[in-house]
Amino acid sequence: MSRRVRRKGVQSKEKEKVTSQNYSEIFEGISHLERKEVDWTSLPDDTVVQLFSCLNYRDRASLASTCRNWRLLGSSPCLWNSLDLRAHKCDALAASSLASRCAKLQKLRFRGSDAANAIMNLQARGLLEISGDFCRDITDATLSVMAARHEALESLQIGPDFCERISSDAIRAVGFCCPKLKRLRLSGVREIDGDAINALANNCKQLYEIGFVDCVNVDEVALGNMTSIRFLSVAGTRNMKWSLSSQLWGKLPNLVGADVSRTDITSSSVSRLMSSSQSLKVLCALNCPILEDEGNYAVHNVKGKLLLALFADIFKGIASLFADITTKERNVFWDWRYSKNVDKSLNEVMHWLEWVLSHTLLRIAESNPPGMDSFWLRQGAALLLSLMQSLQEDVQERAATGLATFVVIDDENATVDGGRAEAVMRDGGIHLLLKLARSCREGVQSEAAKAIANLSVNAKVAKAVAEEGGISILANLAKSMNRLVAEEAAGGLWNLSVGEEHKGAIAEAGGVKALVDLIFKWPSGGDGVLERAAGALANLAADDKCSMEVALAGGVHALVMLARSCKFEGVQEQAARALANLAAHGDSNSNNAAVGQEAGALEALVQLTRSRNEGVRQEAAGALWNLSFDDRNREAIAAAGGVEALVSLAQACSNASQGLQERAAGALWGLSVSEANSIAIGREGGVAPLIALACSDAEDVHETAAGALWNLAFNPGNALRIVEEGGVPALVHLCSSSLSKMARFMAALALAYMFDGRMDGVALVGPSSEGVSKSVSLYGARRMALKHIEEFVLTFSDPQSFSAAAASSAPASLAHVAEAARIQEAGHLRCSGAEIGRFVAMLRNSSSILRACAAFALLQFTIPGGRHATHHASLLQKAGAARILRAAAAAATAPIEAKIFARIVLRNLEHHQLEALA
């Protein structure tokens, strides 16, 4: 038990003392209720309506189906004054089914252009507020009909995606159709001409806020006619004539706040606007490069007016709007929200400031301009955290999205800036985000979970998330029926599961089952939720205990289903990686066999090796490599076309990543354990690409290639192919130059197989002239191979130690030599009876070099403590190798290395015999 858990235990006991009486009262009440049969349908109608108001739409509909009375209460107008459809597919049919409940609907949020077309079917003509996002394809026709159907509209917001298909015609229609409009916010419109703006000015007399954000062209002269507006935002808008704009807007009689952030406004225009406007209180000019480069900040200090810019202290500036409500500038937003003495006009300013700051900070985070580190660390992160506590839901969401975005400095490689992430943590951001994640509002849950996920890429933040109870929160969110919430929660578990210390906690919190259930819940729900769920399961499956949890939860079937049927490459890659990790625990659990036995698993992985995506090919090959350690899987992979597919993969990966090269060679290594597969690999042309991979400078690549060539060389026909394809120089180079002892060892064993005499009969088959030529060629290759095998074996031979061991019968002297000669990784190799028999036969070879090599190999395979040492000792005993080993140890003409190594093998056999009797 960790200190953290013990410390929490102490706290819980203290709390128990304080609350025990209350709990006993509660349980007494519950016991009293249990003694009586309760009819929940007899609850007062007001109580049921209050209960409904605490639920989301899905749970509300489920509860309403209980009885006829509750169905009527579930349709009460007071429960349907606002509707958020962003997480739901909203087509004409769905909207029509909701129409009977929407007669008194006032607020509507939706997502996507299809939903924009469908909402007309809600028949909610009394709508006051409409907000749509991800509406890039929304058209003039849709927006015009939307305005015509909702004449009572007071607020219309479409963004933050660019609405490039909206033109001035639609805005003009809004002006004519919505005379009660008070707020209009549009993003990314190409052109807003004078006629459209004048239509708004002439017909919407109550219009007090306009946001034309990230637009291409806006008629600044016409904006000067908008005498009713109090707040104006043109953030990110291009092609503005700022000298003219500042002159005209300075005459607007009611303008209180203006936002010109992310524009090319000049210092002189800022000064003119601030000095000429009698009503202006706040000018927001964040990330305005020309203004910041001009550097003469003192000229912007106009009494009674506030300029918010990157070079200014934003908290201090906002605090200056208030006389006495705050004692600490960083708390200005909090103090304002809960102050009872703020006038209405200042409240409007602060609400508007929250909106423009959250929007602008998110846009800056998305574009990630250079030179922003100081701002983010000094005040940007704190601003986002303050905005995240706003009472406006869309500001909360945008601030959380901003936090999720500004920490990521390389989206493609998921690189998070450590300084920014830790700044969020230091300012209490983790606690705030987890609090939002527990909100009943699904939009806020989704964005908070996204921020937690991105921040958790940083190990320190991930630890803080875990310590604050974030793993349980994310595991619960992953069970959400809202796909967007579940998707972001799965992303958080994916990032947290990178840390070995968090995997057990995720499993204990029910995260494994939640992730598996996500795959079954949304098998065709898009790549986002499926990739995150499969990625998290892949990380968890790397842990032995968690891999069992994944299998018990139905993870094998779920992941195979994705590998077989999902068309998204990101999902395919993570599903294959998860299956590879599940199959990596062959010595400790049965998942390897279980994956192989799952219908269609091996066929799907073989097919994925042909994917156009390199990551998919790599993970599929890795999975087949791990699965090939099981005898039945090995043959089933070959039957599913695995030999041909993997040979093709190896042939095509000469310029691929090292990871793909290693896994392609590794999968062929695994399959080639079977002699039938080994022969098939040779016939399919697998020798040449393996030789090419053996020439790689990457240690992992040439090591696996050497292993595959060692297995292939057991067959005389393959051995000849290796010679003919130029494999001897490649293996000789590995044997002498690789930094990997294992690569050198397996290269030496491959060369020993090739030149122990069994290949000679195959080589001499054919016309006599060709046979003589081959004989001459093989003689030179054999001499080169034996020379380097000898040099390799001698690198493990210390003359002084060997002489002492030869002169003494003391076990300690042999133990010292054995330990010096040991190749640690060789203990993981498992040889068949035929292979062990071949090394035993090699002990009688006419070449003293091969006899020494054979004894050295058997030493590695039988050293006590090796994974398969007992298995190898049993094979040697069955083959009657002890007699041959004693003869080799006593041979007068044998080199000292062969004698000493043979004695060590005999000692190892005695050790295993005693162990078996114990």
ZAMARGU-4260 file (C-alpha; in steps of 0.2 Angstrom, whole numbers, plus 5000, padded with zeros to 4 digits):
<rodrens>
0) 5000/5000/5000 | 5007/5017/4995 | 5009/5032/5007 | 4996/5041/4997 | 4983/5028/5000
5) 4987/5027/5018 | 4986/5046/5020 | 4969/5046/5012 | 4964/5032/5024 | 4968/5043/5039
10) 4958/5057/5031 | 4943/5046/5028 | 4943/5040/5047 | 4943/5058/5053 | 4929/5062/5041
15) 4920/5047/5047 | 4920/5054/5065 | 4912/5070/5060 | 4898/5062/5049 | 4894/5045/5057
20) 4879/5052/5065 | 4872/5058/5049 | 4875/5042/5040 | 4867/5032/5054 | 4852/5043/5052
25) 4851/5041/5034 | 4853/5022/5035 | 4840/5021/5048 | 4828/5030/5036 | 4833/5018/5022
30) 4830/5003/5033 | 4813/5011/5037 | 4809/5012/5019 | 4815/4995/5015 | 4802/4988/5028
35) 4788/4996/5018 | 4785/4993/4999 | 4788/5009/4990 | 4778/5013/4974 | 4790/5025/4965
40) 4776/5030/4953 | 4766/5038/4967 | 4779/5051/4969 | 4772/5069/4968 | 4772/5076/4950
45) 4783/5091/4955 | 4796/5079/4963 | 4796/5068/4947 | 4799/5084/4936 | 4813/5089/4947
50) 4821/5072/4945 | 4819/5073/4926 | 4828/5090/4926 | 4844/5082/4934 | 4845/5070/4919
55) 4852/5071/4902 | 4840/5068/4887 | 4844/5049/4885 | 4841/5045/4903 | 4826/5056/4904
60) 4818/5047/4889 | 4823/5030/4898 | 4814/5035/4914 | 4799/5042/4905 | 4796/5025/4897
65) 4792/5018/4915 | 4773/5022/4914 | 4761/5033/4906 | 4760/5047/4919 | 4779/5049/4919
70) 4779/5049/4900 | 4768/5064/4901 | 4778/5072/4914 | 4794/5069/4904 | 4786/5080/4890
75) 4783/5095/4902 | 4788/5111/4894 | 4799/5117/4908 | 4810/5102/4904 | 4812/5107/4886
80) 4816/5125/4886 | 4834/5121/4881 | 4841/5107/4870 | 4859/5102/4866 | 4859/5090/4851
85) 4878/5091/4848 | 4882/5073/4854 | 4867/5066/4844 | 4864/5062/4826 | 4850/5075/4822
90) 4842/5071/4805 | 4824/5076/4799 | 4817/5061/4807 | 4825/5063/4824 | 4820/5082/4824
95) 4802/5077/4819 | 4801/5065/4833 | 4806/5078/4846 | 4794/5092/4839 | 4780/5088/4851
100) 4791/5092/4865 | 4798/5108/4858 | 4784/5120/4857 | 4791/5131/4871 | 4810/5128/4867
105) 4820/5143/4869 | 4838/5138/4868 | 4846/5126/4855 | 4863/5120/4852 | 4868/5108/4837
110) 4883/5102/4828 | 4885/5100/4809 | 4877/5106/4793 | 4865/5091/4792 | 4859/5095/4809
115) 4857/5114/4804 | 4845/5108/4790 | 4836/5096/4801 | 4832/5108/4816 | 4818/5116/4806
120) 4808/5100/4809 | 4808/5104/4828 | 4794/5117/4824 | 4801/5127/4838 | 4796/5144/4832
125) 4798/5153/4849 | 4817/5149/4849 | 4827/5164/4857 | 4845/5157/4855 | 4853/5146/4842
130) 4871/5140/4843 | 4879/5129/4830 | 4897/5122/4828 | 4906/5112/4815 | 4895/5120/4802
135) 4908/5123/4788 | 4896/5117/4775 | 4881/5127/4780 | 4874/5137/4766 | 4865/5153/4763
140) 4849/5144/4760 | 4850/5135/4776 | 4854/5150/4786 | 4840/5160/4778 | 4827/5147/4781
145) 4833/5146/4799 | 4831/5165/4801 | 4814/5165/4793 | 4807/5150/4804 | 4813/5159/4820
150) 4807/5177/4820 | 4809/5178/4839 | 4827/5174/4838 | 4838/5185/4850 | 4855/5176/4848
155) 4862/5168/4833 | 4880/5160/4834 | 4888/5149/4820 | 4906/5145/4823 | 4920/5143/4827
160) 4923/5133/4811 | 4924/5144/4795 | 4907/5147/4787 | 4914/5149/4769 | 4898/5145/4760
165) 4888/5159/4769 | 4888/5176/4760 | 4880/5193/4763 | 4864/5187/4756 | 4861/5176/4771
170) 4866/5189/4783 | 4854/5201/4775 | 4840/5188/4777 | 4844/5187/4795 | 4842/5206/4796
175) 4825/5206/4788 | 4818/5191/4797 | 4824/5193/4815 | 4820/5210/4821 | 4822/5205/4839
180) 4840/5200/4836 | 4852/5206/4850 | 4868/5195/4847 | 4875/5189/4831 | 4891/5179/4830
185) 4898/5172/4814 | 4915/5164/4809 | 4925/5163/4793 | 4913/5172/4781 | 4921/5177/4765
190) 4913/5194/4763 | 4900/5204/4773 | 4896/5219/4762 | 4888/5235/4767 | 4870/5230/4761
195) 4870/5216/4774 | 4877/5226/4788 | 4864/5240/4784 | 4850/5227/4784 | 4855/5223/4802
200) 4857/5241/4807 | 4840/5246/4800 | 4829/5231/4805 | 4838/5225/4821 | 4836/5240/4833
205) 4840/5229/4848 | 4856/5222/4841 | 4870/5226/4854 | 4883/5213/4850 | 4891/5208/4833
210) 4905/5196/4831 | 4912/5194/4813 | 4927/5183/4818 | 4940/5176/4806 | 4931/5184/4791
215) 4940/5189/4775 | 4931/5205/4770 | 4920/5216/4781 | 4913/5233/4776 | 4921/5244/4790
220) 4911/5259/4784 | 4894/5250/4786 | 4899/5245/4803 | 4900/5263/4808 | 4881/5264/4805
225) 4878/5251/4819 | 4874/5264/4832 | 4865/5251/4843 | 4880/5240/4846 | 4889/5239/4863
230) 4901/5225/4859 | 4910/5222/4842 | 4922/5208/4838 | 4932/5207/4822 | 4946/5196/4829
235) 4956/5187/4815 | 4947/5197/4801 | 4958/5202/4787 | 4959/5216/4774 | 4953/5229/4787
240) 4957/5248/4783 | 4961/5252/4801 | 4964/5270/4799 | 4946/5272/4793 | 4939/5259/4805
245) 4946/5268/4820 | 4940/5284/4814 | 4922/5278/4811 | 4920/5266/4826 | 4926/5280/4838
250) 4910/5289/4834 | 4898/5274/4838 | 4889/5281/4853 | 4886/5265/4863 | 4902/5255/4859
255) 4909/5249/4876 | 4920/5234/4870 | 4929/5230/4854 | 4940/5215/4850 | 4953/5217/4836
260) 4964/5202/4842 | 4974/5193/4829 | 4973/5207/4816 | 4986/5218/4808 | 4979/5234/4818
265) 4993/5247/4820 | 4998/5257/4836 | 4991/5273/4829 | 4974/5265/4825 | 4973/5259/4843
270) 4977/5276/4850 | 4965/5285/4838 | 4950/5273/4843 | 4954/5274/4862 | 4955/5292/4862
275) 4941/5297/4850 | 4928/5285/4858 | 4918/5293/4872 | 4909/5276/4877 | 4923/5263/4874
280) 4929/5255/4890 | 4939/5239/4884 | 4949/5236/4868 | 4955/5218/4867 | 4970/5217/4855
285) 4979/5200/4859 | 4991/5193/4847 | 4992/5208/4835 | 5010/5207/4828 | 5011/5225/4821
290) 5005/5233/4837 | 5017/5222/4848 | 5032/5225/4836 | 5030/5244/4837 | 5033/5243/4855
295) 5028/5261/4861 | 5016/5254/4874 | 5014/5270/4884 | 5004/5279/4871 | 4990/5267/4874
300) 4987/5272/4892 | 4971/5282/4890 | 4962/5286/4906 | 4946/5276/4909 | 4950/5264/4895
305) 4958/5247/4896 | 4969/5239/4882 | 4971/5220/4884 | 4987/5215/4874 | 5000/5202/4876
310) 5012/5215/4883 | 5000/5220/4897 | 4995/5211/4913 | 4978/5206/4908 | 4972/5201/4926
315) 4978/5218/4932 | 4969/5227/4918 | 4953/5218/4921 | 4954/5221/4940 | 4956/5240/4936
320) 4938/5240/4930 | 4932/5237/4948 | 4934/5248/4963 | 4935/5236/4977 | 4928/5219/4974
325) 4945/5210/4973 | 4960/5210/4984 | 4970/5198/4972 | 4971/5202/4954 | 4972/5184/4949
330) 4955/5181/4957 | 4946/5195/4948 | 4935/5183/4938 | 4930/5173/4953 | 4927/5189/4964
335) 4916/5196/4950 | 4906/5181/4948 | 4901/5180/4966 | 4900/5198/4970 | 4883/5206/4973
340) 4888/5224/4970 | 4892/5224/4952 | 4881/5235/4940 | 4872/5228/4925 | 4883/5237/4912
345) 4899/5230/4920 | 4892/5213/4921 | 4889/5214/4902 | 4907/5219/4899 | 4913/5204/4909
350) 4902/5192/4901 | 4908/5198/4884 | 4926/5198/4889 | 4925/5180/4895 | 4918/5175/4878
355) 4931/5185/4867 | 4946/5179/4878 | 4941/5161/4878 | 4939/5162/4859 | 4955/5171/4856
360) 4965/5161/4867 | 4959/5145/4859 | 4963/5152/4842 | 4980/5157/4847 | 4983/5140/4855
365) 4977/5131/4838 | 4989/5141/4828 | 5003/5140/4840 | 5013/5155/4834 | 5032/5156/4840
370) 5037/5166/4854 | 5022/5163/4865 | 5030/5153/4879 | 5032/5168/4890 | 5014/5173/4889
375) 5007/5156/4892 | 5018/5153/4907 | 5016/5170/4914 | 4997/5173/4912 | 4989/5163/4898
380) 4987/5146/4907 | 4980/5155/4922 | 4968/5165/4911 | 4961/5148/4904 | 4959/5141/4921
385) 4950/5157/4927 | 4938/5156/4911 | 4936/5137/4914 | 4926/5142/4930 | 4914/5153/4920
390) 4895/5152/4922 | 4894/5152/4903 | 4894/5134/4897 | 4902/5138/4880 | 4916/5148/4888
395) 4919/5134/4900 | 4920/5122/4885 | 4931/5133/4875 | 4943/5137/4889 | 4945/5118/4892
400) 4948/5115/4874 | 4961/5129/4875 | 4970/5120/4889 | 4969/5104/4879 | 4977/5113/4864
405) 4990/5125/4870 | 5000/5111/4879 | 5002/5102/4862 | 5017/5108/4852 | 5018/5094/4839
410) 5001/5087/4836 | 5007/5073/4824 | 5019/5066/4837 | 5008/5070/4852 | 5022/5081/4859
415) 5017/5091/4875 | 5026/5106/4882 | 5032/5100/4899 | 5033/5118/4906 | 5015/5123/4900
420) 5008/5106/4906 | 5016/5109/4923 | 5010/5127/4924 | 4992/5121/4923 | 4996/5108/4937
425) 5004/5121/4948 | 4989/5133/4946 | 4977/5119/4952 | 4971/5115/4934 | 4970/5096/4937
430) 4957/5098/4951 | 4947/5110/4941 | 4947/5099/4926 | 4942/5084/4936 | 4928/5094/4944
435) 4922/5099/4926 | 4923/5081/4921 | 4911/5076/4935 | 4898/5089/4928 | 4881/5084/4922
440) 4884/5094/4906 | 4890/5082/4893 | 4898/5096/4882 | 4909/5101/4897 | 4913/5083/4902
445) 4919/5080/4884 | 4931/5095/4884 | 4937/5093/4901 | 4941/5075/4897 | 4951/5080/4882
450) 4961/5092/4892 | 4965/5079/4905 | 4970/5067/4891 | 4982/5079/4883 | 4990/5085/4899
455) 4992/5067/4905 | 5005/5064/4891 | 5017/5073/4904 | 5022/5060/4917 | 5021/5072/4931
460) 5003/5078/4927 | 4998/5060/4924 | 5004/5056/4942 | 4994/5071/4948 | 4978/5065/4939
465) 4980/5048/4946 | 4982/5055/4964 | 4967/5067/4962 | 4956/5052/4958 | 4956/5055/4939
470) 4957/5037/4934 | 4941/5032/4941 | 4933/5048/4934 | 4939/5044/4917 | 4934/5026/4918
475) 4916/5031/4923 | 4916/5044/4908 | 4921/5030/4896 | 4905/5021/4901 | 4895/5036/4895
480) 4882/5034/4882 | 4888/5050/4874 | 4901/5045/4861 | 4910/5061/4862 | 4912/5060/4881
485) 4917/5042/4880 | 4930/5045/4866 | 4939/5059/4876 | 4939/5048/4892 | 4946/5034/4882
490) 4960/5045/4876 | 4964/5050/4894 | 4965/5032/4899 | 4976/5029/4883 | 4988/5042/4889
495) 4988/5037/4907 | 4991/5019/4903 | 5008/5023/4896 | 5014/5024/4914 | 5017/5006/4921
500) 5012/5013/4938 | 4994/5017/4932 | 4989/5001/4923 | 4984/4992/4938 | 4973/5007/4944
505) 4964/5008/4927 | 4960/4989/4929 | 4954/4991/4947 | 4943/5006/4942 | 4934/4996/4929
510) 4943/5004/4914 | 4947/4988/4905 | 4929/4982/4904 | 4924/5000/4899 | 4936/5001/4885
515) 4931/4984/4878 | 4913/4989/4879 | 4916/5004/4870 | 4921/4994/4855 | 4906/4984/4855
520) 4895/4999/4858 | 4901/5009/4843 | 4909/4996/4831 | 4906/5008/4817 | 4906/5024/4827
525) 4921/5032/4819 | 4939/5031/4821 | 4941/5042/4836 | 4933/5032/4849 | 4939/5015/4842
530) 4957/5021/4840 | 4958/5028/4858 | 4949/5012/4865 | 4961/5000/4856 | 4976/5011/4860
535) 4972/5011/4878 | 4969/4992/4878 | 4986/4990/4868 | 4995/4998/4882 | 4986/4989/4896
540) 4989/4972/4887 | 5008/4975/4888 | 5006/4971/4907 | 5004/4953/4911 | 4990/4955/4924
545) 4981/4968/4914 | 4982/4957/4898 | 4972/4944/4907 | 4959/4957/4912 | 4958/4962/4894
550) 4955/4944/4889 | 4942/4941/4902 | 4932/4956/4897 | 4931/4950/4879 | 4945/4960/4873
555) 4952/4947/4861 | 4935/4946/4852 | 4933/4965/4851 | 4951/4968/4845 | 4950/4954/4832
560) 4933/4961/4826 | 4942/4978/4823 | 4956/4970/4814 | 4944/4961/4803 | 4931/4974/4799
565) 4937/4992/4803 | 4943/5002/4788 | 4952/5016/4798 | 4970/5014/4798 | 4973/5021/4815
570) 4961/5009/4822 | 4969/4994/4813 | 4986/4999/4819 | 4981/5000/4837 | 4970/4984/4836
575) 4985/4975/4829 | 4997/4982/4842 | 4985/4977/4856 | 4984/4959/4849 | 5003/4959/4848
580) 5004/4964/4866 | 4991/4951/4872 | 5001/4938/4863 | 5018/4943/4871 | 5014/4934/4887
585) 5016/4916/4881 | 5026/4910/4895 | 5014/4916/4909 | 4996/4915/4902 | 4986/4908/4888
590) 4982/4924/4878 | 4994/4919/4864 | 4984/4903/4860 | 4967/4912/4863 | 4971/4925/4850
595) 4976/4912/4837 | 4960/4902/4841 | 4949/4917/4838 | 4940/4915/4822 | 4948/4926/4808
600) 4962/4933/4819 | 4977/4926/4810 | 4969/4929/4793 | 4965/4947/4797 | 4983/4950/4803
605) 4990/4942/4788 | 4979/4954/4777 | 4985/4969/4787 | 5003/4966/4783 | 4998/4971/4765
610) 4991/4988/4771 | 4996/5004/4763 | 5000/5011/4780 | 5017/5007/4787 | 5011/5008/4805
615) 4998/4995/4802 | 5010/4984/4793 | 5022/4985/4807 | 5010/4981/4821 | 5002/4967/4811
620) 5020/4959/4808 | 5024/4961/4827 | 5008/4952/4831 | 5012/4938/4820 | 5029/4937/4827
625) 5023/4935/4844 | 5009/4923/4839 | 5022/4912/4830 | 5029/4907/4847 | 5014/4895/4849
630) 5016/4879/4838 | 4998/4879/4832 | 4998/4897/4828 | 5014/4895/4818 | 5006/4882/4807
635) 4990/4892/4806 | 4998/4908/4800 | 5007/4898/4786 | 4991/4891/4781 | 4983/4908/4781
640) 4996/4914/4768 | 5008/4921/4781 | 5024/4915/4773 | 5020/4923/4756 | 5014/4939/4765
645) 5029/4941/4776 | 5041/4937/4763 | 5033/4951/4752 | 5034/4963/4767 | 5052/4959/4770
650) 5056/4962/4751 | 5047/4979/4751 | 5054/4986/4767 | 5072/4990/4763 | 5068/5009/4765
655) 5055/5007/4779 | 5057/5011/4797 | 5068/5001/4808 | 5052/4995/4818 | 5044/4988/4802
660) 5061/4980/4797 | 5063/4972/4814 | 5046/4965/4815 | 5046/4958/4797 | 5062/4949/4800
665) 5056/4944/4817 | 5039/4936/4810 | 5049/4926/4798 | 5061/4921/4812 | 5046/4915/4822
670) 5038/4905/4807 | 5055/4898/4802 | 5056/4888/4818 | 5046/4875/4808 | 5056/4866/4795
675) 5042/4866/4783 | 5039/4884/4785 | 5058/4887/4783 | 5058/4878/4767 | 5043/4888/4761
680) 5051/4904/4766 | 5067/4899/4755 | 5056/4894/4740 | 5046/4911/4741 | 5062/4921/4740
685) 5064/4925/4758 | 5083/4923/4759 | 5088/4938/4749 | 5078/4951/4759 | 5084/4944/4776
690) 5102/4945/4770 | 5098/4963/4766 | 5091/4966/4783 | 5106/4957/4791 | 5116/4971/4783
695) 5107/4985/4793 | 5116/4996/4805 | 5101/4995/4817 | 5105/4982/4830 | 5087/4976/4833
700) 5085/4974/4814 | 5101/4964/4810 | 5099/4953/4826 | 5081/4947/4821 | 5087/4944/4803
705) 5102/4934/4810 | 5090/4924/4820 | 5079/4920/4804 | 5094/4916/4794 | 5100/4904/4808
710) 5084/4895/4807 | 5084/4894/4788 | 5102/4888/4787 | 5096/4872/4796 | 5089/4866/4779
715) 5103/4862/4767 | 5094/4869/4752 | 5091/4886/4761 | 5110/4886/4767 | 5115/4885/4748
720) 5103/4899/4744 | 5111/4910/4758 | 5128/4906/4750 | 5122/4910/4732 | 5113/4926/4738
725) 5129/4933/4745 | 5124/4929/4763 | 5141/4923/4769 | 5150/4940/4769 | 5134/4947/4778
730) 5135/4934/4791 | 5153/4935/4793 | 5152/4954/4795 | 5139/4952/4809 | 5149/4938/4817
735) 5164/4950/4819 | 5157/4967/4820 | 5140/4968/4828 | 5138/4976/4845 | 5125/4964/4849
740) 5132/4948/4856 | 5116/4939/4851 | 5118/4944/4833 | 5136/4938/4833 | 5131/4922/4841
745) 5117/4918/4829 | 5127/4923/4814 | 5141/4911/4820 | 5128/4897/4822 | 5121/4900/4805
750) 5138/4899/4797 | 5141/4883/4807 | 5125/4875/4800 | 5130/4880/4783 | 5147/4872/4783
755) 5145/4857/4794 | 5145/4846/4778 | 5126/4844/4775 | 5125/4857/4762 | 5139/4849/4751
760) 5128/4835/4744 | 5115/4848/4738 | 5128/4860/4731 | 5136/4846/4720 | 5120/4841/4712
765) 5120/4846/4694 | 5132/4846/4678 | 5149/4842/4683 | 5157/4858/4677 | 5144/4868/4688
770) 5147/4856/4702 | 5166/4859/4701 | 5163/4878/4701 | 5151/4877/4716 | 5164/4866/4725
775) 5178/4879/4722 | 5166/4893/4728 | 5160/4884/4743 | 5178/4880/4748 | 5182/4899/4749
780) 5166/4903/4758 | 5169/4889/4771 | 5187/4895/4774 | 5181/4913/4777 | 5166/4907/4788
785) 5177/4895/4799 | 5190/4909/4802 | 5177/4921/4809 | 5168/4907/4819 | 5184/4903/4827
790) 5187/4922/4831 | 5170/4924/4838 | 5172/4909/4850 | 5189/4915/4855 | 5182/4931/4861
795) 5174/4921/4875 | 5191/4912/4879 | 5203/4919/4892 | 5219/4909/4890 | 5224/4910/4909
800) 5206/4905/4915 | 5205/4891/4903 | 5223/4884/4908 | 5218/4885/4926 | 5201/4876/4922
805) 5210/4863/4912 | 5223/4860/4926 | 5210/4859/4940 | 5194/4848/4943 | 5187/4861/4955
810) 5169/4867/4950 | 5173/4885/4954 | 5186/4886/4940 | 5173/4880/4928 | 5160/4891/4935
815) 5171/4906/4932 | 5174/4902/4914 | 5155/4898/4911 | 5150/4915/4918 | 5162/4924/4907
820) 5156/4915/4892 | 5138/4917/4895 | 5127/4927/4883 | 5112/4932/4894 | 5099/4934/4880
825) 5104/4916/4873 | 5094/4909/4887 | 5078/4914/4879 | 5081/4904/4864 | 5072/4887/4862
830) 5079/4873/4851 | 5070/4858/4844 | 5077/4840/4847 | 5083/4840/4829 | 5093/4856/4832
835) 5101/4850/4848 | 5105/4833/4839 | 5114/4843/4826 | 5125/4852/4838 | 5128/4835/4846
840) 5133/4828/4829 | 5144/4843/4826 | 5154/4838/4842 | 5161/4824/4831 | 5165/4835/4816
845) 5182/4834/4808 | 5184/4853/4810 | 5190/4858/4827 | 5182/4875/4825 | 5165/4868/4823
850) 5167/4856/4838 | 5172/4871/4849 | 5157/4881/4842 | 5145/4867/4845 | 5151/4865/4863
855) 5149/4884/4865 | 5131/4884/4859 | 5126/4869/4870 | 5134/4879/4885 | 5123/4893/4881
860) 5107/4882/4879 | 5110/4873/4896 | 5116/4886/4908 | 5105/4885/4924 | 5093/4899/4925
865) 5090/4900/4906 | 5071/4900/4901 | 5073/4884/4892 | 5088/4876/4900 | 5079/4862/4908
870) 5071/4858/4891 | 5087/4858/4882 | 5095/4847/4895 | 5081/4834/4894 | 5084/4833/4875
875) 5103/4831/4877 | 5100/4817/4889 | 5087/4808/4878 | 5100/4809/4864 | 5113/4801/4874
880) 5124/4816/4873 | 5134/4814/4889 | 5145/4801/4881 | 5149/4812/4866 | 5152/4827/4878
885) 5164/4817/4888 | 5174/4811/4873 | 5175/4829/4867 | 5181/4835/4884 | 5194/4821/4884
890) 5200/4822/4865 | 5219/4825/4864 | 5218/4834/4848 | 5203/4845/4852 | 5206/4864/4856
895) 5206/4869/4874 | 5190/4879/4871 | 5180/4864/4865 | 5186/4853/4880 | 5182/4866/4893
900) 5165/4871/4885 | 5161/4852/4884 | 5165/4850/4903 | 5154/4865/4907 | 5140/4857/4897
905) 5142/4841/4907 | 5142/4850/4923 | 5126/4859/4918 | 5117/4842/4914 | 5122/4836/4931
910) 5114/4851/4939 | 5098/4849/4929 | 5098/4830/4934 | 5100/4834/4952 | 5086/4848/4951
915) 5074/4835/4943 | 5077/4823/4958 | 5075/4836/4971
</rodrens>
